[in-house]
Amino acid sequence: MAIRASVQADTEDECVEGLARLVDAGFVPVLTPRYMTDGRWLARAVPSPTNPIREPVDG
């Protein structure tokens, strides 16, 4: 999926909290908190899958 949200934080706890907020908003984690070489923490999430049924567009 091309849409993704990232959490960048100074500490692991902040990163976990940010990811939890995304999950509460309906996102699905795709990268759990990881310590990056530049000294920050990073996590990613994508929107949860939805039903592909769409309403017809009046033309």
GROMACS elastic network, one bead per residue, 0.5 to 0.9 nm:
[ bonds ]
;  ai    aj funct       b0    kb
    1     4     6  0.73675   500
    1    46     6  0.72669   500
    1    47     6  0.85817   500
    2    46     6  0.84307   500
    3    45     6  0.88484   500
    3    46     6  0.62114   500
    3    47     6  0.72225   500
    4    27     6  0.88513   500
    4    30     6  0.89865   500
    4    44     6  0.67375   500
    4    45     6  0.56380   500
    4    47     6  0.70474   500
    5    22     6  0.80911   500
    5    27     6  0.85010   500
    5    43     6  0.84305   500
    5    44     6  0.55981   500
    5    45     6  0.53038   500
    5    46     6  0.61930   500
    5    47     6  0.83748   500
    6    18     6  0.89304   500
    6    19     6  0.82358   500
    6    42     6  0.69561   500
    6    43     6  0.56749   500
    6    45     6  0.65153   500
    6    46     6  0.89249   500
    7    14     6  0.89173   500
    7    15     6  0.61853   500
    7    16     6  0.87198   500
    7    18     6  0.60828   500
    7    19     6  0.65503   500
    7    22     6  0.89280   500
    7    33     6  0.85089   500
    7    41     6  0.78518   500
    7    42     6  0.55503   500
    7    43     6  0.51125   500
    7    44     6  0.62282   500
    7    45     6  0.85392   500
    8    11     6  0.89726   500
    8    14     6  0.85453   500
    8    15     6  0.64623   500
    8    18     6  0.83692   500
    8    40     6  0.67494   500
    8    41     6  0.55910   500
    8    43     6  0.68116   500
    8    44     6  0.89728   500
    9    12     6  0.71661   500
    9    13     6  0.84890   500
    9    14     6  0.58007   500
    9    15     6  0.51915   500
    9    16     6  0.89733   500
    9    18     6  0.82674   500
    9    40     6  0.59174   500
    9    41     6  0.50887   500
    9    42     6  0.65885   500
    9    43     6  0.88483   500
   10    13     6  0.86789   500
   10    14     6  0.69552   500
   10    15     6  0.76319   500
   10    39     6  0.75901   500
   10    40     6  0.52452   500
   10    41     6  0.60750   500
   11    14     6  0.53389   500
   11    15     6  0.63705   500
   11    16     6  0.87708   500
   11    35     6  0.88002   500
   11    40     6  0.70871   500
   11    41     6  0.62662   500
   12    15     6  0.50352   500
   12    16     6  0.61358   500
   12    17     6  0.85908   500
   12    33     6  0.68503   500
   12    34     6  0.79686   500
   12    35     6  0.77382   500
   12    40     6  0.85692   500
   12    41     6  0.60977   500
   12    42     6  0.85953   500
   13    16     6  0.51214   500
   13    17     6  0.61739   500
   13    18     6  0.86276   500
   14    17     6  0.50788   500
   14    18     6  0.61499   500
   14    19     6  0.86217   500
   14    41     6  0.85145   500
   15    18     6  0.51066   500
   15    19     6  0.61708   500
   15    20     6  0.85446   500
   15    33     6  0.62222   500
   15    34     6  0.87557   500
   15    41     6  0.62345   500
   15    42     6  0.66634   500
   15    43     6  0.67312   500
   16    19     6  0.51476   500
   16    20     6  0.61016   500
   16    21     6  0.86989   500
   16    32     6  0.81232   500
   16    33     6  0.64653   500
   16    43     6  0.79818   500
   17    20     6  0.50336   500
   17    21     6  0.63203   500
   17    22     6  0.88200   500
   18    21     6  0.51630   500
   18    22     6  0.64990   500
   18    23     6  0.88218   500
   18    43     6  0.84424   500
   19    22     6  0.50857   500
   19    23     6  0.62906   500
   19    24     6  0.86618   500
   19    27     6  0.88188   500
   19    29     6  0.73541   500
   19    32     6  0.80662   500
   19    33     6  0.80385   500
   19    43     6  0.66433   500
   19    44     6  0.73734   500
   19    45     6  0.74376   500
   20    24     6  0.61533   500
   20    25     6  0.86237   500
   20    29     6  0.89105   500
   21    25     6  0.62815   500
   21    26     6  0.88847   500
   21    27     6  0.87817   500
   22    26     6  0.65486   500
   22    27     6  0.53993   500
   22    28     6  0.77555   500
   22    29     6  0.82455   500
   22    45     6  0.71763   500
   22    46     6  0.88440   500
   22    47     6  0.89603   500
   23    26     6  0.51740   500
   23    28     6  0.58851   500
   23    29     6  0.70797   500
   23    45     6  0.78440   500
   23    47     6  0.89478   500
   24    27     6  0.71661   500
   25    47     6  0.88630   500
   26    46     6  0.87659   500
   26    47     6  0.63898   500
   26    48     6  0.60310   500
   27    45     6  0.58215   500
   27    46     6  0.53020   500
   27    48     6  0.51423   500
   27    49     6  0.89204   500
   28    44     6  0.86047   500
   28    45     6  0.52071   500
   28    46     6  0.53176   500
   28    47     6  0.60327   500
   28    48     6  0.54884   500
   28    49     6  0.87611   500
   29    32     6  0.65307   500
   29    43     6  0.78036   500
   29    44     6  0.60118   500
   29    46     6  0.65012   500
   29    47     6  0.88553   500
   30    43     6  0.78680   500
   30    44     6  0.56766   500
   30    45     6  0.50949   500
   30    46     6  0.68306   500
   31    34     6  0.77419   500
   31    42     6  0.80757   500
   31    43     6  0.51926   500
   31    45     6  0.66695   500
   32    42     6  0.78455   500
   32    43     6  0.52173   500
   32    44     6  0.68561   500
   32    45     6  0.85497   500
   33    41     6  0.62619   500
   33    42     6  0.53842   500
   33    44     6  0.79034   500
   34    40     6  0.84180   500
   34    41     6  0.55039   500
   34    42     6  0.53809   500
   34    43     6  0.64823   500
   35    38     6  0.83845   500
   35    39     6  0.68152   500
   35    40     6  0.59578   500
   35    42     6  0.65631   500
   36    39     6  0.56838   500
   36    40     6  0.54643   500
   36    41     6  0.58703   500
   36    42     6  0.69248   500
   37    40     6  0.73892   500
   38    41     6  0.88836   500
   45    48     6  0.88867   500
   46    49     6  0.87641   500
   47    50     6  0.85632   500
   49    52     6  0.85969   500
   50    53     6  0.86616   500
   51    54     6  0.82511   500
   54    57     6  0.88479   500
